[in-house]
Amino acid sequence: MKSVIVFACCILVFGVACKKSSSKNPYNSWTDDPSNPANVNKPIDPNTIQGLHKNIFKPTCSNSGCHDGNFEPDFRTVESSYNSLINRLSTNTDPNNPQFNLRVVPGDVAKSMLLHRINTFIPGSQGIMPLSVDPGSDWPAKKAEYIQNIVNWINDGAKDQFGNLPGSVDFTPQMGGLIAFADGASTPLPRSLFAPIQIPSGTSTLKLMMAYIDDKTPINQFTVNSVNFSLTPYQYDSTVQTMTIEPSAFNSKGVQNTNIDYWHSITVNVADLGLPGDIIWIRTEVADKVNPVVFVPASTSSFNMVKHFAIKIN
């Protein structure tokens, strides 16, 4: 009897479930050609960062071997393009035009290295950008138009993809410089900008000082301050040491060969770093009060910047 009841219930349930509904299906009149479709091919304003990325940075600058994420500026996406351009230190400097030390200065074309690299050959550089273009590129035909688009974007304040001015964006910290003091000296060791610092033979202890640039957070208020050492560039071991934030800054030359404040330091035994002849590559991890932890130098930093953050034991 019990099984009969169960069977009857099942018939009732399935009968109800399979009964054709009298309600009108709202999708019966659906068509794949709606009257108000989303236009995925809507034109992009060429004077915006989205337009610059679509027309210039992506097809012309981020091709293989160039700004494809291997070094900054990173033109793979709109966001990486913006974040690696705005107020970011130039990898190359022009000794004849020291005003061009930032890639893009919002509202100031006359100080933006991006335009300078496109228009002018810098002594010691590889050449005017772009160094080469892929077959079929429209850069040669539209160069003047595209350059004007860049000018318009910068003059309009270099807004991000949401139309925000850079002042409303908090950028991540970036490299300012590295100096070294041997055995308690008060004067830093001499150095070349894009070569490891030469550590004199017989040096026992070394005080390293790091400088950073941040648009909003005071450098001595960073929330993460650590360092890694390695015998191989771009490959760092997992040993992390904490940097000290000095009570007062030491002012000295930085990566742009202009004076900058050094707040961070760490004192190490040279023998713990390596042997005579070794080059020690340094990577730091820092964070301001807003952004996640960043590596300085980053994996996308140019080799010149990586060499600036290195020392050689003699």
C-alpha contacts under 8 A as a table, 3 or more apart, distances in Angstrom:
res1	aa1	res2	aa2	distance
1	M	4	V	5.10
1	M	5	I	6.44
2	K	5	I	5.24
2	K	6	V	6.40
3	S	6	V	5.06
3	S	7	F	6.07
4	V	7	F	5.03
4	V	8	A	6.08
5	I	8	A	5.05
5	I	9	C	6.19
6	V	9	C	5.10
6	V	10	C	6.28
7	F	10	C	5.11
7	F	11	I	6.29
8	A	11	I	5.07
8	A	12	L	6.19
9	C	12	L	4.97
9	C	13	V	6.09
10	C	13	V	5.05
10	C	14	F	6.02
11	I	14	F	5.34
11	I	15	G	5.72
12	L	15	G	5.04
12	L	16	V	6.11
13	V	16	V	5.23
13	V	17	A	6.08
14	F	17	A	4.85
14	F	18	C	5.92
15	G	18	C	5.32
15	G	19	K	6.04
16	V	19	K	5.22
25	N	28	N	5.59
26	P	29	S	6.97
26	P	30	W	7.90
27	Y	30	W	5.03
30	W	34	P	7.80
31	T	34	P	5.95
33	D	37	P	7.42
34	P	37	P	5.65
39	N	42	K	5.42
44	I	48	T	7.92
44	I	50	Q	6.94
44	I	51	G	5.53
45	D	48	T	5.75
45	D	50	Q	7.52
45	D	51	G	5.46
46	P	49	I	7.85
46	P	50	Q	7.40
46	P	51	G	3.99
46	P	52	L	5.91
46	P	55	N	7.39
46	P	149	N	6.16
47	N	51	G	6.03
47	N	52	L	6.69
47	N	149	N	4.74
47	N	150	I	6.60
47	N	152	N	5.91
47	N	153	W	5.15
48	T	51	G	5.06
48	T	52	L	6.14
48	T	149	N	7.88
48	T	153	W	5.76
48	T	158	A	7.90
48	T	159	K	7.32
48	T	160	D	7.86
48	T	161	Q	7.40
49	I	52	L	5.00
49	I	53	H	6.02
49	I	78	V	6.77
49	I	82	Y	7.16
49	I	153	W	7.25
49	I	158	A	7.62
49	I	159	K	7.18
49	I	160	D	6.31
49	I	161	Q	6.09
50	Q	53	H	5.16
50	Q	54	K	6.13
50	Q	78	V	6.09
50	Q	161	Q	6.20
51	G	54	K	5.09
51	G	55	N	5.95
51	G	56	I	7.95
52	L	55	N	5.34
52	L	56	I	5.30
52	L	57	F	6.21
52	L	146	Y	7.83
52	L	149	N	7.28
52	L	150	I	6.99
53	H	56	I	5.51
53	H	57	F	4.52
53	H	58	K	5.35
53	H	75	F	7.35
53	H	77	T	7.31
53	H	78	V	5.92
53	H	81	S	7.45
54	K	57	F	6.68
54	K	58	K	5.82
54	K	59	P	7.16
55	N	58	K	6.90
55	N	59	P	6.62
55	N	60	T	7.98
55	N	146	Y	7.82
56	I	59	P	5.80
56	I	60	T	5.41
56	I	61	C	6.77
56	I	139	W	7.54
56	I	146	Y	7.18
57	F	60	T	5.59
57	F	61	C	4.73
57	F	62	S	6.13
57	F	75	F	5.61
57	F	76	R	7.81
57	F	81	S	7.77
58	K	61	C	5.87
58	K	62	S	5.18
58	K	63	N	7.32
58	K	75	F	6.13
58	K	76	R	6.22
58	K	77	T	7.49
59	P	62	S	6.50
59	P	63	N	6.69
59	P	137	S	7.34
60	T	63	N	6.34
60	T	130	P	7.27
60	T	133	V	5.91
60	T	134	D	7.07
60	T	137	S	7.00
60	T	139	W	7.21
61	C	66	C	6.40
61	C	67	H	5.70
61	C	68	D	7.65
61	C	75	F	6.68
61	C	130	P	6.63
62	S	65	G	7.95
62	S	66	C	5.71
62	S	67	H	4.39
62	S	68	D	4.36
62	S	69	G	7.75
62	S	74	D	7.42
62	S	75	F	5.29
62	S	76	R	5.91
63	N	66	C	5.68
63	N	67	H	6.73
63	N	68	D	5.99
63	N	134	D	7.73
64	S	67	H	7.59
64	S	68	D	6.05
65	G	68	D	6.61
65	G	70	N	7.64
66	C	70	N	7.56
66	C	71	F	8.00
67	H	70	N	6.54
67	H	71	F	6.21
67	H	72	E	6.58
67	H	73	P	6.24
67	H	74	D	5.27
67	H	75	F	5.66
67	H	76	R	7.45
68	D	71	F	7.34
68	D	74	D	6.08
68	D	75	F	6.19
68	D	76	R	5.73
69	G	72	E	6.91
69	G	73	P	7.84
69	G	74	D	4.96
69	G	75	F	7.04
69	G	76	R	6.50
69	G	300	T	6.05
70	N	74	D	7.54
70	N	299	S	7.45
70	N	300	T	5.06
70	N	301	S	7.66
70	N	302	S	7.96
71	F	74	D	6.31
71	F	299	S	7.41
71	F	300	T	3.90
71	F	301	S	4.90
71	F	302	S	5.08
72	E	84	S	6.35
72	E	91	T	7.93
72	E	300	T	5.59
72	E	301	S	5.61
72	E	302	S	6.45
73	P	80	S	7.85
73	P	81	S	6.53
73	P	84	S	5.00
73	P	85	L	6.29
74	D	77	T	7.71
74	D	80	S	5.62
74	D	81	S	5.48
74	D	84	S	6.23
74	D	300	T	7.54
75	F	78	V	7.17
75	F	80	S	6.13
75	F	81	S	4.60
76	R	80	S	6.57
76	R	81	S	6.92
77	T	80	S	5.25
77	T	81	S	6.00
78	V	81	S	5.17
78	V	82	Y	6.22
78	V	161	Q	7.41
79	E	82	Y	5.19
79	E	83	N	6.08
79	E	161	Q	7.74
80	S	83	N	5.17
80	S	84	S	5.94
81	S	84	S	5.47
81	S	85	L	6.20
82	Y	85	L	5.31
82	Y	86	I	6.14
82	Y	160	D	6.75
83	N	86	I	6.01
83	N	171	F	7.18
84	S	88	R	6.17
85	L	88	R	5.50
85	L	103	R	5.39
85	L	104	V	5.55
86	I	102	L	7.87
86	I	103	R	6.60
86	I	104	V	4.99
86	I	105	V	6.45
86	I	106	P	7.09
86	I	158	A	7.72
86	I	166	P	7.56
87	N	102	L	5.51
87	N	103	R	6.28
87	N	104	V	5.53
87	N	105	V	5.58
87	N	106	P	7.63
88	R	102	L	5.38
88	R	103	R	5.67
88	R	104	V	7.08
88	R	174	Q	7.50
89	L	101	N	5.94
89	L	102	L	4.56
89	L	103	R	6.17
89	L	174	Q	7.95
89	L	256	Q	7.79
90	S	93	T	6.43
90	S	100	F	7.78
90	S	101	N	5.48
90	S	102	L	5.08
90	S	103	R	5.28
90	S	113	M	6.93
91	T	302	S	6.89
91	T	304	N	7.36
91	T	305	M	7.19
92	N	125	S	7.26
93	T	97	N	7.98
93	T	98	P	7.06
93	T	100	F	6.92
93	T	101	N	6.25
93	T	122	I	7.93
93	T	256	Q	7.34
94	D	97	N	5.16
94	D	98	P	5.97
94	D	100	F	6.99
94	D	122	I	5.82
94	D	123	P	7.16
95	P	98	P	5.86
97	N	100	F	6.14
98	P	101	N	6.37
99	Q	111	K	5.77
100	F	103	R	7.46
100	F	111	K	5.11
100	F	112	S	5.87
100	F	113	M	5.04
100	F	116	H	7.62
101	N	111	K	7.62
101	N	112	S	7.70
101	N	113	M	6.68
101	N	256	Q	6.96
102	L	105	V	6.43
102	L	111	K	7.28
102	L	112	S	6.00
102	L	113	M	5.88
103	R	112	S	5.29
103	R	113	M	4.49
103	R	114	L	5.17
104	V	108	D	7.92
104	V	109	V	7.63
104	V	111	K	7.48
104	V	112	S	4.45
104	V	113	M	6.28
104	V	114	L	6.16
104	V	154	I	7.39
105	V	108	D	5.39
105	V	109	V	6.90
105	V	111	K	6.24
105	V	112	S	5.23
105	V	154	I	7.37
106	P	109	V	7.66
106	P	154	I	5.38
106	P	155	N	6.89
106	P	156	D	7.76
106	P	157	G	4.75
106	P	158	A	5.08
106	P	166	P	7.42
107	G	154	I	5.19
107	G	155	N	4.31
107	G	156	D	6.10
107	G	157	G	4.55
107	G	158	A	6.77
108	D	111	K	5.73
108	D	112	S	6.57
108	D	154	I	6.61
108	D	155	N	6.24
109	V	112	S	5.09
109	V	115	L	7.17
109	V	151	V	6.43
109	V	154	I	6.23
109	V	155	N	6.62
112	S	115	L	6.04
112	S	116	H	6.73
113	M	116	H	4.76
113	M	117	R	5.95
114	L	117	R	5.45
114	L	118	I	6.57
115	L	118	I	5.16
115	L	119	N	6.19
115	L	147	I	7.60
115	L	150	I	7.73
115	L	151	V	7.77
116	H	119	N	5.22
116	H	120	T	5.53
117	R	120	T	5.54
117	R	121	F	6.86
117	R	122	I	7.38
117	R	128	I	5.69
117	R	129	M	5.65
118	I	128	I	5.53
118	I	129	M	4.70
118	I	130	P	6.83
119	N	128	I	6.69
119	N	129	M	7.75
120	T	128	I	6.01
121	F	125	S	7.45
121	F	127	G	5.57
121	F	128	I	5.07
122	I	125	S	5.51
122	I	127	G	6.85
122	I	128	I	7.49
126	Q	131	L	7.53
127	G	131	L	6.28
128	I	131	L	6.12
129	M	132	S	7.76
130	P	133	V	6.82
133	V	137	S	6.28
133	V	139	W	7.52
134	D	137	S	5.63
137	S	140	P	7.33
138	D	141	A	5.35
138	D	142	K	5.97
138	D	143	K	7.91
139	W	142	K	5.15
139	W	143	K	5.06
139	W	146	Y	7.74
140	P	143	K	5.38
142	K	145	E	5.24
142	K	146	Y	6.01
143	K	146	Y	5.16
143	K	147	I	6.05
144	A	147	I	5.21
144	A	148	Q	6.25
145	E	148	Q	5.18
145	E	149	N	6.36
146	Y	149	N	4.95
146	Y	150	I	6.46
147	I	150	I	5.14
147	I	151	V	6.30
148	Q	151	V	4.90
148	Q	152	N	6.05
149	N	152	N	5.06
149	N	153	W	6.19
150	I	153	W	5.13
150	I	154	I	6.25
151	V	154	I	5.29
151	V	155	N	6.03
152	N	155	N	5.14
152	N	156	D	6.03
153	W	156	D	5.14
153	W	157	G	6.67
153	W	158	A	5.23
153	W	159	K	7.36
154	I	157	G	5.27
154	I	158	A	4.47
155	N	158	A	6.93
156	D	159	K	7.27
157	G	165	L	6.17
157	G	166	P	7.53
158	A	165	L	6.62
158	A	166	P	7.01
159	K	162	F	7.54
159	K	163	G	5.19
159	K	164	N	5.14
159	K	165	L	4.58
159	K	166	P	6.26
160	D	163	G	5.31
160	D	164	N	5.38
160	D	165	L	6.59
160	D	166	P	7.17
161	Q	164	N	7.39
164	N	168	S	6.49
164	N	169	V	7.56
165	L	168	S	5.85
165	L	169	V	7.27
166	P	169	V	5.11
166	P	170	D	7.87
167	G	170	D	7.60
170	D	215	D	6.90
170	D	216	K	6.66
170	D	290	V	7.19
170	D	291	N	7.63
171	F	214	D	7.13
171	F	215	D	6.48
171	F	216	K	7.94
171	F	291	N	7.54
172	T	214	D	6.70
172	T	287	A	7.49
172	T	288	D	7.07
172	T	291	N	6.15
172	T	294	V	7.23
173	P	212	Y	6.45
173	P	213	I	5.62
173	P	214	D	4.71
173	P	215	D	7.66
173	P	286	V	7.40
173	P	287	A	7.03
173	P	288	D	6.87
173	P	294	V	7.46
174	Q	212	Y	5.63
174	Q	213	I	5.27
174	Q	214	D	6.61
174	Q	296	V	6.61
174	Q	297	P	7.95
175	M	211	A	6.59
175	M	212	Y	4.85
175	M	213	I	6.30
175	M	255	V	7.70
175	M	296	V	6.04
175	M	297	P	6.68
176	G	210	M	7.27
176	G	211	A	4.53
176	G	212	Y	4.22
176	G	213	I	5.71
176	G	254	G	5.64
176	G	255	V	5.78
176	G	256	Q	7.82
176	G	260	I	7.11
177	G	210	M	5.74
177	G	211	A	4.83
177	G	212	Y	6.84
177	G	253	K	7.42
177	G	254	G	4.27
177	G	255	V	4.81
177	G	260	I	7.85
177	G	262	Y	7.88
177	G	308	H	7.43
177	G	309	F	7.48
178	L	208	L	7.08
178	L	209	M	5.75
178	L	210	M	4.70
178	L	211	A	6.34
178	L	254	G	6.84
178	L	255	V	7.61
178	L	308	H	6.96
178	L	309	F	6.01
179	I	188	P	6.10
179	I	189	L	7.10
179	I	197	I	7.80
179	I	208	L	5.91
179	I	209	M	5.33
179	I	210	M	6.70
180	A	188	P	5.26
180	A	189	L	5.75
180	A	197	I	7.55
180	A	206	L	6.62
180	A	207	K	5.58
180	A	208	L	4.51
180	A	209	M	6.19
181	F	184	G	6.42
181	F	185	A	5.55
181	F	186	S	6.90
181	F	187	T	6.47
181	F	188	P	4.68
181	F	189	L	5.87
181	F	206	L	5.72
181	F	207	K	5.01
181	F	208	L	6.50
182	A	185	A	5.61
182	A	188	P	7.53
182	A	189	L	7.15
182	A	199	I	7.52
182	A	200	P	7.96
182	A	203	T	6.23
182	A	204	S	7.63
182	A	205	T	6.22
182	A	206	L	4.89
182	A	207	K	6.57
183	D	203	T	6.38
183	D	204	S	6.22
183	D	205	T	5.00
183	D	206	L	5.93
183	D	207	K	7.69
184	G	205	T	7.57
184	G	206	L	7.56
184	G	207	K	7.39
185	A	188	P	7.21
189	L	197	I	7.47
189	L	198	Q	7.77
189	L	199	I	7.79
190	P	197	I	7.39
190	P	198	Q	7.91
191	R	195	A	7.47
191	R	196	P	7.50
191	R	197	I	5.32
191	R	198	Q	7.06
192	S	195	A	5.48
192	S	196	P	7.42
192	S	197	I	7.17
193	L	255	V	6.11
193	L	256	Q	7.86
193	L	257	N	7.17
193	L	308	H	6.07
194	F	304	N	5.17
194	F	305	M	6.70
194	F	307	K	5.60
194	F	308	H	4.87
195	A	304	N	7.47
195	A	307	K	5.18
195	A	308	H	5.58
195	A	310	A	7.48
196	P	279	I	7.46
196	P	307	K	5.46
196	P	308	H	5.78
196	P	309	F	6.90
196	P	310	A	4.60
196	P	311	I	4.41
196	P	312	K	5.83
197	I	308	H	7.75
197	I	310	A	6.43
197	I	311	I	4.42
197	I	312	K	5.95
198	Q	311	I	6.02
198	Q	312	K	5.03
198	Q	313	I	6.46
198	Q	314	N	6.89
199	I	203	T	6.99
199	I	311	I	6.81
199	I	312	K	5.81
199	I	313	I	4.99
199	I	314	N	5.77
200	P	203	T	5.88
200	P	313	I	6.98
200	P	314	N	5.56
201	S	276	P	7.65
201	S	313	I	7.09
201	S	314	N	4.77
203	T	206	L	7.36
203	T	270	V	6.91
204	S	269	N	5.95
204	S	270	V	5.58
204	S	271	A	7.19
205	T	267	T	6.88
205	T	268	V	5.70
205	T	269	N	4.56
205	T	270	V	5.58
206	L	267	T	5.55
206	L	268	V	5.43
206	L	269	N	6.33
206	L	270	V	6.40
207	K	265	S	6.77
207	K	266	I	5.74
207	K	267	T	4.20
207	K	268	V	6.48
208	L	265	S	5.42
208	L	266	I	5.40
208	L	267	T	6.21
209	M	262	Y	6.18
209	M	263	W	7.13
209	M	264	H	5.47
209	M	265	S	4.23
209	M	266	I	6.66
210	M	262	Y	5.67
210	M	263	W	6.79
210	M	264	H	5.16
210	M	265	S	6.17
211	A	254	G	7.40
211	A	260	I	7.03
211	A	261	D	6.22
211	A	262	Y	4.41
211	A	263	W	6.31
211	A	264	H	6.64
212	Y	219	I	6.76
212	Y	262	Y	7.45
213	I	219	I	7.22
214	D	217	T	5.95
214	D	218	P	7.07
214	D	219	I	6.85
214	D	288	D	7.87
217	T	221	Q	6.71
217	T	222	F	7.20
217	T	288	D	5.96
217	T	289	K	6.64
218	P	221	Q	5.43
218	P	222	F	7.22
219	I	222	F	5.73
219	I	263	W	6.97
219	I	288	D	7.89
220	N	245	I	6.21
220	N	246	E	7.86
220	N	263	W	6.24
220	N	264	H	7.79
221	Q	288	D	7.26
221	Q	289	K	7.82
222	F	225	N	6.86
222	F	286	V	6.73
222	F	287	A	5.56
222	F	288	D	4.68
222	F	289	K	6.56
223	T	286	V	7.20
223	T	287	A	5.55
223	T	288	D	5.90
223	T	289	K	6.42
224	V	285	E	6.77
224	V	286	V	4.73
224	V	287	A	4.97
224	V	288	D	7.47
224	V	293	V	7.02
225	N	242	T	6.03
225	N	243	M	5.50
225	N	244	T	7.64
225	N	264	H	7.91
225	N	284	T	7.34
225	N	285	E	5.88
225	N	286	V	4.83
225	N	287	A	7.22
226	S	240	V	6.31
226	S	241	Q	5.43
226	S	242	T	4.30
226	S	243	M	5.22
226	S	284	T	5.61
226	S	285	E	5.14
226	S	286	V	6.62
227	V	240	V	5.66
227	V	241	Q	5.28
227	V	242	T	6.29
227	V	243	M	6.70
227	V	282	I	7.07
227	V	283	R	5.73
227	V	284	T	4.13
227	V	285	E	6.01
228	N	236	Y	6.34
228	N	237	D	6.73
228	N	238	S	7.30
228	N	239	T	6.23
228	N	240	V	5.24
228	N	241	Q	6.57
228	N	282	I	5.93
228	N	283	R	5.23
228	N	284	T	6.12
229	F	236	Y	6.20
229	F	237	D	6.88
229	F	239	T	7.84
229	F	273	L	7.50
229	F	280	I	6.49
229	F	281	W	5.70
229	F	282	I	4.82
229	F	283	R	6.45
230	S	233	P	6.98
230	S	235	Q	6.76
230	S	236	Y	5.01
230	S	237	D	6.26
230	S	280	I	5.72
230	S	281	W	5.09
230	S	282	I	6.55
231	L	236	Y	7.92
231	L	274	G	7.95
231	L	278	D	7.19
231	L	279	I	6.27
231	L	280	I	5.20
231	L	281	W	6.01
232	T	235	Q	5.56
232	T	236	Y	7.10
232	T	280	I	7.59
232	T	281	W	6.53
233	P	236	Y	7.45
233	P	281	W	5.74
233	P	306	V	7.40
234	Y	299	S	6.38
236	Y	283	R	7.42
242	T	266	I	7.55
243	M	264	H	6.10
243	M	265	S	5.44
243	M	266	I	5.12
244	T	264	H	5.58
244	T	265	S	5.14
244	T	266	I	6.02
245	I	263	W	5.53
245	I	264	H	4.69
245	I	265	S	6.42
246	E	249	A	6.41
246	E	263	W	5.37
246	E	264	H	6.18
246	E	265	S	7.01
247	P	263	W	7.89
248	S	263	W	6.86
249	A	261	D	5.48
249	A	262	Y	5.19
249	A	263	W	4.79
250	F	261	D	5.57
250	F	262	Y	4.98
250	F	263	W	6.70
251	N	259	N	6.29
251	N	260	I	5.51
251	N	261	D	4.48
251	N	262	Y	6.03
252	S	258	T	7.80
252	S	259	N	4.96
252	S	260	I	5.66
252	S	261	D	6.60
252	S	262	Y	7.34
253	K	256	Q	7.65
253	K	257	N	5.26
253	K	258	T	5.09
253	K	259	N	4.28
253	K	260	I	6.05
254	G	257	N	5.12
254	G	258	T	5.64
254	G	259	N	5.87
254	G	260	I	5.83
255	V	258	T	7.43
255	V	305	M	7.88
255	V	308	H	7.18
268	V	272	D	7.42
268	V	273	L	7.88
269	N	272	D	5.41
269	N	273	L	7.00
270	V	273	L	5.30
270	V	274	G	6.80
270	V	313	I	7.83
271	A	274	G	5.69
271	A	275	L	6.64
273	L	280	I	7.02
274	G	278	D	6.04
274	G	280	I	7.29
274	G	313	I	7.42
275	L	278	D	5.58
275	L	313	I	6.71
276	P	312	K	7.97
276	P	313	I	4.94
276	P	314	N	4.85
277	G	312	K	6.66
277	G	313	I	5.49
277	G	314	N	5.50
278	D	312	K	5.82
278	D	313	I	5.59
278	D	314	N	7.77
279	I	310	A	6.89
279	I	311	I	5.71
279	I	312	K	4.31
279	I	313	I	6.42
280	I	310	A	5.60
280	I	311	I	5.27
280	I	312	K	6.12
280	I	313	I	7.75
281	W	306	V	7.55
281	W	307	K	7.58
281	W	309	F	6.56
281	W	310	A	4.55
281	W	311	I	6.74
282	I	306	V	7.97
282	I	309	F	5.55
282	I	310	A	5.54
283	R	295	F	6.66
283	R	296	V	5.75
283	R	297	P	5.84
283	R	298	A	7.94
283	R	309	F	7.28
284	T	295	F	5.69
284	T	296	V	5.12
284	T	297	P	6.96
285	E	293	V	6.34
285	E	294	V	5.63
285	E	295	F	4.68
285	E	296	V	6.18
286	V	293	V	5.52
286	V	294	V	5.68
286	V	295	F	6.69
286	V	296	V	7.49
287	A	290	V	7.73
287	A	291	N	6.38
287	A	292	P	6.05
287	A	293	V	4.55
287	A	294	V	6.23
288	D	291	N	5.98
288	D	292	P	7.70
288	D	293	V	7.78
294	V	298	A	7.40
295	F	298	A	4.85
295	F	299	S	7.65
297	P	300	T	7.97
297	P	301	S	5.84
297	P	305	M	6.83
297	P	306	V	6.06
297	P	309	F	7.36
298	A	301	S	5.06
301	S	305	M	6.18
301	S	306	V	6.70
302	S	305	M	5.35
302	S	306	V	6.46
303	F	306	V	4.84
303	F	307	K	6.04
304	N	307	K	5.13
304	N	308	H	6.26
305	M	308	H	4.99
305	M	309	F	6.61
306	V	309	F	5.27
306	V	310	A	6.85
307	K	310	A	5.24
